[in-house]
Structures are given as C-alpha cells and as structure tokens.
Amino acid sequence: MRRLIADHIDSVEQLEILLLLQQHPERSWTAESVARELRISPLSAGDRLKDMARSAILSRLQGSEAEYRYAPESPQMAEAVAGLATAYSERRVTVINLIFSKPVDKIRTFADAFRLRRDDDDNG
C-alpha cells in the first residue's frame, strides 16, 4: 500500500477518484461523471484519470468521449488498491499524511519546466 502511494498517488483527490472507480468496477466513467460524483473540477478529474491510466491502474476505453474503468494491471495492484481502500476508511489521517509527506522532486520539476521552455523556443 505504501508503495502504491509512493509510486502512483499524488493527491487526496486522485485517491478519492481511484477509490470511487474501484467501488464500481463495472461502470465506465468520464471526467464529467467523476467530477459530478465527487464535486470537483472536470479538468482536474480528467488529468487524474489520464495519470492513473498511464500508471495502468485504470483502462481508457475507446470512444468519442474519454471513458475510464477500474482495471489494475495485476492482481498485486488490485490487492494494493483494496488495502489502500481499507486503510483510508479506517485510518484516513494516516493515509493523507503519507500522501502529503511524499518528497517533491524539485529538480525534475525544474528540468521539465526548462525543457518545455526550450522546446517552445526551438519550435517558435
């Protein structure tokens, strides 16, 4: 569970989205439907859904509108998510503290910002 948070969960919002989809694995979700259910921004929900699809926790369904479904890539990932759901319901503050105590990779953030700026300069 700690590894799941360390590797894939960057915010409480992202955790809440993951747990919502995990509770309804048969349902397909759009950013708008997640946003309505959790009362968050559709743009933010969309970003979090894309991130989790890249991490192979969710699958993105093909269609006219981006839809996602809970579909962890392995039984171990599904087990970690189930453990995280239990921990979040029983020890919410502990889980939130784990999310917020993750180190911020300032060097990578700085390098990414520089690279984007440089790419913009090269193309423009």
C-alpha positions in Angstrom: 0.0 0.0 0.0 2.8 2.4 0.8 4.4 1.6 -2.5 1.2 2.3 -4.3 1.0 5.8 -2.7 4.7 6.4 -3.3 4.5 5.4 -7.0 1.0 6.4 -8.1 -0.9 8.6 -5.7 0.0 12.3 -5.7 -3.1 13.8 -4.0 -6.1 13.0 -1.9 -8.3 14.0 -4.9 -6.5 11.3 -7.0 -7.0 8.8 -4.2 -10.7 9.6 -4.0 -11.1 9.2 -7.7 -9.3 5.8 -7.6 -11.5 4.6 -4.8 -14.7 5.7 -6.5 -13.8 3.7 -9.6 -12.6 0.8 -7.5 -16.1 0.7 -5.8 -17.8 0.5 -9.2 -15.5 -1.7 -11.4 -18.3 -2.5 -13.9 -19.0 1.2 -14.6 -17.3 3.4 -17.2 -16.5 6.9 -16.0 -15.8 10.2 -17.8 -14.1 13.2 -16.3 -17.5 14.9 -16.1 -19.2 12.0 -14.3 -16.4 11.7 -11.8 -16.5 15.5 -11.3 -20.2 15.4 -10.6 -19.9 12.5 -8.2 -17.0 14.0 -6.2 -17.9 17.6 -6.7 -14.5 18.5 -8.2 -13.4 20.2 -11.4 -13.9 18.2 -14.6 -10.5 19.4 -15.8 -8.8 18.1 -12.7 -10.7 14.8 -12.8 -9.6 14.3 -16.4 -6.0 14.9 -15.6 -6.1 12.5 -12.7 -7.9 9.8 -14.8 -5.2 10.2 -17.5 -2.4 9.8 -14.9 -3.9 6.7 -13.5 -4.5 5.2 -17.0 -0.8 5.8 -17.7 0.0 4.0 -14.4 -2.1 1.0 -15.6 -4.5 1.3 -12.6 -7.3 2.3 -14.9 -8.0 1.4 -18.5 -9.1 4.0 -21.0 -12.0 2.8 -23.2 -12.0 3.9 -26.9 -14.9 6.0 -28.0 -16.0 9.5 -28.8 -15.5 10.7 -25.2 -12.7 9.5 -22.9 -14.1 6.9 -20.6 -12.2 5.0 -17.9 -12.8 1.9 -15.9 -11.0 0.4 -12.9 -8.7 -2.2 -14.3 -5.4 -2.7 -12.4 -2.7 -4.3 -14.5 -2.0 -7.1 -12.0 -3.6 -8.9 -9.1 -0.9 -7.4 -6.8 -2.0 -3.9 -7.9 -5.7 -4.7 -7.2 -4.7 -6.1 -3.8 -2.7 -2.9 -3.0 -5.7 -0.7 -4.0 -8.0 -2.8 -1.9 -5.6 -2.5 1.0 -5.5 1.3 0.5 -9.3 1.5 0.4 -9.4 -0.3 3.7 -6.7 1.8 5.3 -8.3 5.0 4.0 -11.7 4.0 5.6 -10.0 3.0 8.9 -7.1 5.4 9.2 -7.9 8.3 6.9 -5.5 10.8 8.6 -2.6 8.3 8.4 -3.2 7.8 4.6 -3.5 11.5 4.0 -0.2 12.1 5.9 1.5 9.5 3.7 0.3 11.3 0.6 1.4 14.7 1.8 4.7 13.5 3.2 5.9 12.4 -0.2 9.1 14.2 -1.3 8.6 16.7 -4.1 11.1 16.2 -6.8 12.0 19.8 -7.3 14.9 19.1 -9.6 12.7 17.1 -12.0 10.1 19.8 -11.9 12.7 22.5 -12.7 14.2 20.4 -15.5 10.8 19.7 -17.0 9.9 23.4 -16.9 13.2 24.3 -18.6 12.8 21.6 -21.3 9.3 22.8 -22.1 10.5 26.4 -22.4 13.4 25.3 -24.5 11.2 23.1 -26.7 8.9 26.2 -27.2 11.9 28.3 -28.2 13.2 25.7 -30.6 9.8 25.4 -32.3 8.9 29.1 -32.4 
